[in-house]
Amino acid sequence: MSTQRSAINFGAGPAQLPLDVLNKAKGELLDYNGSGISIMEMSHRSADFQALVNAAKDQVKKLMC
């Protein structure tokens, strides 16, 4: 797998993400947190999904304080 990326984004929108972040997202797209399914397939009422939502809320609260 290449560690260098050829495209560079100079737009005012989202910034380029580190390759490690993209690789983690890539891996968890098909198997979120070892559950065997994608987060996109998971019920919004499942414990794993609720834990993800709660963690995201906590991170936003930390950023806002």
Buried (B, 14 or more C-beta within 10 A) or exposed (E): EEEEEEEEEEEEEEEEEEEEEEEEEEEBEEEBEEBEBEBEEBEEEEEBBEEBEEEEEEEEEEEEE
